[in-house]
Amino acid sequence: MFRFISTSAIIFACIAATSCGDDSPPAAPAETPVQITETFTGTLNVNGAAMHTFVTDKGPAQAVATIDSLSPDSAAVVSFIFGTWNGNNCQVILVKDDATTGSSLVGTASAVGSFCVRVSDIGRLTAPTDYSIKVTHF
């Protein structure tokens, strides 16, 4: 009976251990990505455009850009672009040419990098329009 308990204790100890007889160091815990929300605001003039840049800290990771508000006319229609920033230009990845308040663009950043959002009048504004864009990314 003593041998059975002794053998059982050894088997139990090996099962309870993550790697019985393996001297490998334990895996580092995965970092929890920190979600970042950035808000960009400005005034879009008739036939004008405005662009804002942001940098992702993780890749691959999802980025969501949303037009939070257009004022004084929340139903105003604008062009909304999500792209990569190359230091000179916002290279278009996603575009919505009939964007209004609440319109979103969802992209995946395959690596850490510089990105941009751009809002512009495509001939539908009749007066300057204040805007607010929210970008959420990691």
C-alpha positions as CSV (number, residue, x, y, z in Angstrom):
1,M,0.0,0.0,0.0
2,F,2.9,2.4,0.8
3,R,4.3,1.9,-2.8
4,F,0.9,2.6,-4.4
5,I,0.6,5.9,-2.5
6,S,4.2,6.8,-3.2
7,T,3.8,6.0,-7.0
8,S,0.5,7.9,-7.0
9,A,2.1,10.9,-5.4
10,I,4.8,11.0,-8.1
11,I,2.3,10.7,-10.9
12,F,0.1,13.4,-9.4
13,A,3.2,15.7,-9.0
14,C,4.1,15.2,-12.7
15,I,0.6,15.8,-13.8
16,A,0.3,19.0,-11.7
17,A,3.6,20.3,-13.0
18,T,3.4,22.1,-16.4
19,S,6.4,20.2,-17.7
20,C,7.6,17.2,-15.7
21,G,11.3,16.7,-16.4
22,D,11.5,19.7,-18.8
23,D,13.8,22.5,-17.8
24,S,12.3,25.0,-20.3
25,P,11.5,28.4,-18.8
26,P,7.8,29.2,-18.5
27,A,6.3,31.2,-21.4
28,A,6.1,34.9,-20.8
29,P,2.5,36.1,-20.2
30,A,0.9,37.7,-23.3
31,E,0.7,41.5,-23.1
32,T,-2.8,42.9,-23.1
33,P,-2.9,45.4,-25.9
34,V,-3.9,48.9,-24.8
35,Q,-6.7,50.4,-26.8
36,I,-6.1,54.1,-27.8
37,T,-8.8,56.5,-28.8
38,E,-7.9,59.7,-30.6
39,T,-10.3,62.5,-31.5
40,F,-9.6,64.9,-34.3
41,T,-11.6,68.1,-34.9
42,G,-11.7,70.9,-37.3
43,T,-13.7,72.9,-39.8
44,L,-14.2,71.7,-43.3
45,N,-14.6,74.5,-45.8
46,V,-16.6,74.3,-49.0
47,N,-14.5,72.3,-51.5
48,G,-11.9,71.8,-48.8
49,A,-10.2,68.8,-47.1
50,A,-8.6,68.0,-43.8
51,M,-6.3,65.2,-42.8
52,H,-5.1,63.8,-39.5
53,T,-2.4,61.2,-38.8
54,F,-2.0,58.6,-36.1
55,V,0.5,55.7,-35.3
56,T,-0.4,52.2,-34.3
57,D,1.6,50.5,-31.6
58,K,0.6,46.9,-32.4
59,G,0.3,44.9,-35.5
60,P,-1.8,43.2,-36.6
61,A,-4.5,45.2,-35.0
62,Q,-7.9,46.7,-36.0
63,A,-8.4,50.4,-36.3
64,V,-11.8,52.0,-36.5
65,A,-12.4,55.6,-37.7
66,T,-15.8,57.2,-37.1
67,I,-17.3,60.6,-38.0
68,D,-18.7,61.5,-34.6
69,S,-20.3,64.8,-35.7
70,L,-20.8,67.2,-38.5
71,S,-22.2,70.6,-37.6
72,P,-24.3,72.6,-38.1
73,D,-25.9,70.0,-40.5
74,S,-25.5,66.5,-39.1
75,A,-26.8,65.1,-42.3
76,A,-24.1,66.7,-44.4
77,V,-22.4,64.3,-46.9
78,V,-18.6,64.2,-47.1
79,S,-15.9,62.0,-48.4
80,F,-14.2,60.0,-45.6
81,I,-10.8,58.2,-46.2
82,F,-8.7,55.8,-44.1
83,G,-5.2,55.3,-45.4
84,T,-1.5,54.9,-44.8
85,W,0.7,58.0,-44.1
86,N,3.9,57.9,-46.1
87,G,5.2,61.2,-44.8
88,N,3.8,63.2,-47.6
89,N,0.4,61.8,-48.6
90,C,-2.5,59.9,-47.2
91,Q,-2.5,56.8,-49.5
92,V,-6.1,55.6,-49.7
93,I,-7.0,52.2,-48.3
94,L,-10.7,52.6,-47.6
95,V,-13.0,55.4,-48.8
96,K,-16.6,56.3,-48.3
97,D,-17.8,59.1,-50.6
98,D,-21.2,59.4,-49.0
99,A,-20.2,59.6,-45.4
100,T,-22.4,61.3,-42.8
101,T,-22.4,61.5,-39.0
102,G,-21.9,58.0,-37.6
103,S,-20.2,56.6,-40.7
104,S,-17.2,54.3,-39.9
105,L,-14.3,52.8,-41.7
106,V,-12.7,49.6,-40.3
107,G,-9.2,48.5,-41.3
108,T,-6.6,46.2,-40.0
109,A,-3.1,47.4,-39.5
110,S,-0.8,44.5,-40.5
111,A,2.1,46.1,-38.6
112,V,3.1,49.0,-36.5
113,G,2.9,52.1,-38.7
114,S,1.6,55.6,-39.6
115,F,-2.0,55.9,-40.8
116,C,-4.3,58.8,-41.7
117,V,-7.9,59.8,-41.9
118,R,-9.1,62.4,-44.3
119,V,-12.4,64.2,-44.6
120,S,-13.3,66.3,-47.7
121,D,-16.1,68.1,-49.4
122,I,-16.9,66.5,-52.8
123,G,-19.2,69.4,-53.9
124,R,-22.1,68.8,-51.5
125,L,-21.3,71.3,-48.7
126,T,-22.9,74.8,-48.9
127,A,-21.2,76.2,-45.8
128,P,-18.2,75.5,-43.6
129,T,-18.8,72.4,-41.5
130,D,-17.3,71.6,-38.1
131,Y,-16.4,67.9,-37.8
132,S,-15.2,65.5,-35.1
133,I,-13.6,62.1,-36.0
134,K,-12.8,59.4,-33.5
135,V,-10.1,56.8,-34.2
136,T,-9.8,53.8,-32.0
137,H,-6.7,51.5,-32.5
138,F,-4.0,49.5,-30.6
